[in-house]
Amino acid sequence: MTSKDLINSVIELQKQYENNLPPVDSWSPELSGDIDIRIDREGRWFHEGDPIERRTLVTLFSSILKREGDDHFLVTPVEKWRIKVDVAPFLITALRVEGEPPSQALIFETNVGNEVLLSAANPLRMVMSGAGESLPIVMVRNGLEALLSRSVFYEMANNWAQNDEERYFVESAGEYFWLND
């Protein structure tokens, strides 16, 4: 199997996974209100200040997440509840590197077990936090993003390259993702 075959198979698996999710983008109920659910910077879910410990419940909730503008919602065909998200609803907890540049593929795993191929469809960008910290964010699906954990970010540093202008980047699925714009 070539690296290009691997990239195509990961893209296909990602599409199959997304096709098995509830069609939240086609659901447009009226806002039901705000619910005291918060996702912290580490991807941990809380209800009324208490952690939601059951992974199956977190996975279920993550499957009905929807983003509109800067707001995040839990959506069903008849209900829409706004929740709070500190940074991003998902956390990247693992990195797998397949192949070598220029056919390299960086495959991330989220805290709820989704695999995401770093690609044009799922780009990486650096975002400045309110505290002046540069945060690595990757698109997971439909406007929903994931923060790379510190350990994954440092692991990814093994794959950084530098151009003549001293700009750092990673390469995945034939795309370049700049780390210091």
MOPEBEL-V343627 format. One record per run of one state. SS is the DSSP state (~ for helix, > for strand, _ for the rest). FROM is the first residue (numbers start at 1). TO is the last residue. If there is no record, write none. Layout:
ss = [SS,SS]
from = [FROM,FROM]
to = [TO,TO]
//
This chain:
ss = [_,~,_,~,_,>,_,>,_,>,_,~,_,>,_,>,_,>,_,>,_,>,_,>,_,>,_,>,_,>,_,~,_,>,_,>,_,>,_]
from = [1,3,20,24,27,33,40,45,48,50,52,55,64,65,69,71,76,80,86,90,99,105,111,115,118,124,129,134,142,144,149,150,160,161,163,168,173,175,179]
to = [2,19,23,26,32,39,44,47,49,51,54,63,64,68,70,75,79,85,89,98,104,110,114,117,123,128,133,141,143,148,149,159,160,162,167,172,174,178,181]
//
